[in-house]
């Protein structure tokens, strides 16, 4: 993307970050951004993701930036778990 925008020379280093491909990684990111105030809410969200089919191998493939953006949008919703799961379903 930076190459397409001819901005790659503006940075000293290029770090490739693999896409998020499992619920464990999703849980880690959601904990770090403190989307949920308690562990129970996080577990509920992960359970919803699993019920939606994201628990299986190869079913989840999302970039870190996109997941962070979805988490911030979900934070503004009265039910952040439902919003996040809905966004991930829509994106897949």
CORURSUL-V209601 format. One record per pair of residues at least 24 apart in sequence whose C-alpha atoms are under 6 Angstrom apart, sorted by sequence separation. I is the first residue (numbers start at 1). J is the second residue. If there is no record, write none. Layout:
BEGIN
i:I j:J
i:I j:J
END
This chain:
BEGIN
i:45 j:81
i:21 j:60
i:21 j:61
i:20 j:61
i:19 j:61
i:20 j:62
i:19 j:62
i:20 j:63
i:19 j:63
END
